[in-house]
Amino acid sequence: MPEHIERAAAVKIVLRQRKPTNSVAQNRMLSIIQHDLLTMCATDVAPVVHGLWMPIRESEMTGWDPAVAGRDPIGGYICSACKVEAVYDCNDEFVLSKYCPNCGAKMDNE
């Protein structure tokens, strides 16, 4: 998995290494590194949103009193990040995928 760094922070670190006591070759190499960092292609990255599939009881969905029926089964699952219900498959079962299809949150129970 690739790692990402902030360009400005990397350039700042390189610039801190430039000193009058360095040789001309050392400072020239630091200038080349700085130039390479500034001209390198950037990638578009976003922070990872973590979530989990939270079970929702039927009484929460319908508002009926579970004491009347004597039970309160799980009626669905929602994403903890966006609160949108999980999708159904063709057999009317919930698809609890590793990512929320609505917001893209990574479902790793964190």
Helices and strands as residue ranges (DSSP letters): H 7-17, H 24-39, E 50-51, E 53-57, H 58-62, H 66-69, E 74-79, E 106-107
